[in-house]
Amino acid sequence: MCSEDQVASMTSLSRRQFGVVAGAGALIACAPGNGSATEVGGLVEEAVSFPAPGGTFDGVFIYPVGMASPAVILWPDIAGLRPAKLAMGRRLALAGYAVLVANPYYRSVAGQQFADFEDWRSHDGFAAVRPWMALNTPEAIAETAGAVVAWLDAQEAVDSARGIGNQGYCMTGSWTIRTAAAVPDRVKAAASFHGGGLVSDAPDAPVNLLGQMAPDAGAIICIARNDDAQAPTDKDALIAAGEAAAADVHVEVYDGDHGWTVLDSPVYAEAEAERAWAALLALYAAKL
């Protein structure tokens, strides 16, 4: 997860980046689960909610019109559900996936909490999200994963004969591995981008869960260069655990700082973000 020092050292978004995010469009509903849906450019986008452990899960479901597609869970970063993440979800849906852009804080609050990463950063976002994050224990994440997978498998827009993918950023990078380990019969791909909390001595640390992924699953763990500089042995532990696991695990340090893949991040690095996106699509093409 991004540290307070990393956040403090980030510059503000460039005018060009603000334009990219503004063009992404707003959330279709601030009150989740109201049944509103739109159809634009061959995609359906709707606010959804359903019962889940600890509360009512909510998010935005985006999928191609008129076809059943493999499902993907997009877990947002620390700033939560917002237009930049919807833009990423739309792009993935256009590639042929049914994408649930999740509210990672559903146990505490509903819907969009921050307009963008800058809004989160400039309004003491750490203080706001700490109590929400505290409820997302490893056990809670695993329970949430089971509920989300069950909901996706019940949707007509989802091809339940194919595996489910999941991708996470910052604090939710670790969630991708936890999700794949919690529901190995259904989740066949995990993509962690500048993920935090991947390596520790705890038995349930993500590094120790790679062996619980399905043998036909795959994972990509994409590490930021400044995260690697702060913890240079983490990649070695992840590589070793990946080699010992039956699943196909690829670990790489990218030439971008923590947050480089996210459209509204002050450190968004387009070239490396596109390279990471290509790796994501390759993973899903191979495993879903």
C-alpha distance (Angstrom), angle and dihedral (degrees) to the residues before:
residue distance angle dihedral
M1 . . .
C2 3.78 . .
S3 3.79 114.0 .
E4 3.78 126.0 -133.9
D5 3.81 89.1 -113.4
Q6 3.81 90.9 54.8
V7 3.79 91.4 49.6
A8 3.79 92.7 48.1
S9 3.81 91.5 52.6
M10 3.83 94.2 52.6
T11 3.79 118.8 104.8
S12 3.80 122.1 -133.6
L13 3.80 120.7 -87.2
S14 3.77 116.2 -82.5
R15 3.81 120.0 -116.4
R16 3.82 88.4 -109.0
Q17 3.80 92.4 54.4
F18 3.80 91.3 49.1
G19 3.82 87.3 54.5
V20 3.79 92.1 51.4
V21 3.78 92.6 51.6
A22 3.80 94.0 42.7
G23 3.79 88.3 53.8
A24 3.79 90.3 53.9
G25 3.79 91.3 75.5
A26 3.77 130.6 -130.3
L27 3.77 128.9 -75.5
I28 3.77 110.1 -79.0
A29 3.79 91.4 -131.1
C30 3.77 134.5 19.2
A31 3.79 89.4 -167.9
P32 3.81 102.6 60.7
G33 3.74 123.1 -137.3
N34 3.79 96.9 23.5
G35 3.79 90.7 133.1
S36 3.79 95.0 -115.4
A37 3.78 114.9 149.0
T38 3.76 136.9 173.8
E39 3.79 132.1 -162.6
V40 3.80 115.8 -150.4
G41 3.77 132.2 154.6
G42 3.78 95.4 -5.1
L43 3.82 94.1 -50.0
V44 3.78 133.0 105.7
E45 3.80 115.9 -146.6
E46 3.77 121.7 -171.8
A47 3.78 140.0 165.4
V48 3.80 110.1 -119.6
S49 3.78 138.7 -175.6
F50 3.77 135.6 177.0
P51 3.82 139.5 165.6
A52 3.78 114.8 -78.7
P53 3.80 135.9 162.5
G54 3.78 109.7 -67.1
G55 3.79 97.5 13.1
T56 3.78 144.5 -33.4
F57 3.78 113.7 -33.8
D58 3.80 115.4 -139.4
G59 3.76 138.5 -178.6
V60 3.78 144.9 123.2
F61 3.81 120.4 -77.2
I62 3.81 115.7 -152.4
Y63 3.80 122.2 -177.9
P64 3.81 143.5 152.6
V65 3.79 116.9 -87.4
G66 3.78 118.4 -105.5
M67 3.78 101.6 4.2
A68 3.78 141.6 84.2
S69 3.80 111.0 -120.0
P70 3.79 136.7 -176.8
A71 3.80 109.9 -89.0
V72 3.79 127.5 -119.1
I73 3.80 129.3 -171.0
L74 3.80 113.4 -146.3
W75 3.79 109.4 -159.7
P76 3.85 109.1 -163.6
D77 3.77 124.7 -137.6
I78 3.79 127.9 -106.1
A79 3.83 93.5 -63.9
G80 3.79 90.1 61.0
L81 3.79 134.0 -152.7
R82 3.82 111.2 1.8
P83 3.83 143.7 131.5
A84 3.81 95.8 -79.5
K85 3.80 90.4 58.7
L86 3.79 91.4 46.1
A87 3.79 88.9 54.1
M88 3.79 89.2 54.5
G89 3.80 90.0 47.2
R90 3.79 91.9 51.6
R91 3.76 91.9 50.5
L92 3.78 90.5 52.3
A93 3.81 92.3 46.7
L94 3.79 89.3 53.2
A95 3.80 86.6 57.3
G96 3.81 88.5 60.7
Y97 3.80 106.9 -87.9
A98 3.80 134.7 122.4
V99 3.79 101.1 -128.9
L100 3.79 127.5 -162.4
V101 3.81 108.4 -162.6
A102 3.78 99.8 -157.9
N103 3.78 135.5 -148.4
P104 3.81 101.1 -130.4
Y105 3.81 91.3 -165.5
Y106 3.80 98.1 53.8
R107 3.81 91.3 125.8
S108 3.80 88.6 65.9
V109 3.82 110.8 21.2
A110 3.79 138.8 9.9
G111 3.77 130.7 -125.2
Q112 3.78 129.7 -16.3
Q113 3.80 116.0 -4.7
F114 3.81 101.7 173.1
A115 3.79 131.4 33.8
D116 3.78 92.9 -138.3
F117 3.79 141.9 -31.1
E118 3.82 91.9 -76.3
D119 3.79 90.5 54.5
W120 3.80 89.4 51.6
R121 3.80 92.1 47.4
S122 3.80 97.0 45.3
H123 3.82 94.6 48.6
D124 3.82 99.1 53.0
G125 3.76 92.9 -95.1
F126 3.77 93.3 178.9
A127 3.80 91.1 61.9
A128 3.80 91.1 48.6
V129 3.79 98.0 49.1
R130 3.82 101.6 37.7
P131 3.81 94.8 86.8
W132 3.81 90.4 43.9
M133 3.79 91.6 50.1
A134 3.79 91.4 49.5
L135 3.81 90.4 66.9
N136 3.81 91.3 56.1
T137 3.78 96.6 83.1
P138 3.81 119.6 163.3
E139 3.79 88.9 -100.6
A140 3.80 92.1 49.5
I141 3.81 92.5 49.2
A142 3.81 90.7 52.3
E143 3.81 90.8 49.9
T144 3.79 91.4 48.6
A145 3.79 90.6 49.6
G146 3.79 91.3 55.9
A147 3.80 92.7 50.2
V148 3.80 93.8 47.0
V149 3.80 93.1 48.7
A150 3.81 91.3 49.4
W151 3.81 90.8 50.7
L152 3.80 92.9 48.4
D153 3.78 92.5 49.8
A154 3.82 89.3 55.9
Q155 3.82 94.1 55.9
E156 3.81 120.9 101.1
A157 3.80 89.2 -142.1
V158 3.82 90.4 62.1
D159 3.79 124.8 82.5
S160 3.80 97.2 -141.5
A161 3.79 91.5 -173.4
R162 3.80 88.4 72.7
G163 3.78 129.5 65.6
I164 3.79 125.0 -94.5
G165 3.79 123.7 -120.3
N166 3.78 129.8 -154.3
Q167 3.77 134.4 -167.2
G168 3.80 131.5 -171.1
Y169 3.76 140.2 -175.3
C170 3.80 133.1 -151.3
M171 3.82 106.5 -27.7
T172 3.81 92.1 10.6
G173 3.80 95.2 52.6
S174 3.79 86.1 89.6
W175 3.81 90.9 47.9
T176 3.78 90.9 67.4
I177 3.78 92.8 64.1
R178 3.79 92.2 41.1
T179 3.81 89.2 52.4
A180 3.80 93.6 48.8
A181 3.80 90.5 48.3
A182 3.82 93.3 45.9
V183 3.83 95.6 51.4
P184 3.82 104.5 23.4
D185 3.78 94.8 157.5
R186 3.81 90.5 63.6
V187 3.80 110.2 20.1
K188 3.78 108.8 74.7
A189 3.81 103.1 163.8
A190 3.80 135.3 46.9
A191 3.80 124.5 -176.8
S192 3.80 119.0 -173.7
F193 3.80 118.7 -170.2
H194 3.82 118.1 -167.8
G195 3.78 86.1 -25.7
G196 3.78 122.9 -176.3
G197 3.77 130.1 -146.0
L198 3.79 95.3 27.9
V199 3.80 97.5 131.4
S200 3.79 130.5 46.7
D201 3.80 139.1 118.3
A202 3.79 92.4 -98.8
P203 3.82 113.5 117.0
D204 3.81 89.6 -129.1
A205 3.80 96.0 48.1
P206 3.82 110.2 127.1
V207 3.80 91.0 -114.2
N208 3.80 86.7 62.3
L209 3.81 93.6 46.9
L210 3.80 98.4 59.5
G211 3.80 88.4 90.8
Q212 3.82 89.6 57.7
M213 3.79 93.2 61.3
A214 3.78 116.7 101.8
P215 3.83 115.8 -87.8
D216 3.80 89.6 -120.3
A217 3.82 92.7 50.0
G218 3.78 128.6 98.5
A219 3.79 137.7 -155.3
I220 3.77 136.7 -165.8
I221 3.79 117.9 -161.0
C222 3.79 109.4 -165.1
I223 3.79 111.7 -168.4
A224 3.82 127.0 -161.4
R225 3.78 116.4 -123.9
N226 3.81 94.0 -123.8
D227 3.80 91.5 48.4
D228 3.79 87.8 51.9
A229 3.81 90.6 49.5
Q230 3.81 90.4 53.7
A231 3.82 94.7 45.8
P232 3.82 107.0 20.4
T233 3.80 95.6 168.5
D234 3.81 95.5 55.3
K235 3.78 93.3 82.4
D236 3.79 90.3 52.2
A237 3.80 91.5 52.8
L238 3.81 90.6 48.2
I239 3.79 93.0 47.7
A240 3.80 91.3 49.6
A241 3.80 92.3 48.1
G242 3.79 90.6 46.8
E243 3.77 92.0 52.0
A244 3.80 90.1 51.0
A245 3.81 93.0 49.0
A246 3.79 124.2 86.3
A247 3.80 90.5 -133.3
D248 3.80 122.1 86.8
V249 3.83 105.7 -103.1
H250 3.80 126.0 -179.5
V251 3.82 122.3 -172.7
E252 3.81 122.9 -169.0
V253 3.80 138.3 165.8
Y254 3.81 111.4 -136.2
D255 3.79 127.5 -150.8
G256 3.79 93.5 -113.3
D257 3.77 136.4 87.4
H258 3.80 126.5 -111.3
G259 3.81 106.2 -60.1
W260 3.81 96.4 23.5
T261 3.84 94.5 136.3
V262 3.82 98.7 53.5
L263 3.81 119.9 94.3
D264 3.80 97.5 -139.3
S265 3.79 96.5 39.4
P266 3.81 115.7 116.4
V267 3.81 88.3 -131.5
Y268 3.81 97.1 47.5
A269 3.82 106.9 149.1
E270 3.78 109.0 -163.9
A271 3.81 100.5 -161.3
E272 3.80 94.6 49.0
A273 3.80 91.4 39.3
E274 3.80 89.3 55.9
R275 3.79 90.6 48.7
A276 3.80 89.8 52.0
W277 3.83 90.2 47.5
A278 3.80 90.1 53.3
A279 3.82 89.4 51.9
L280 3.80 89.3 50.7
L281 3.79 93.2 52.2
A282 3.81 91.0 46.8
L283 3.81 90.3 52.5
Y284 3.80 92.6 50.4
A285 3.80 92.9 44.9
A286 3.79 89.9 53.7
K287 3.80 99.9 41.8
L288 3.81 109.8 28.8
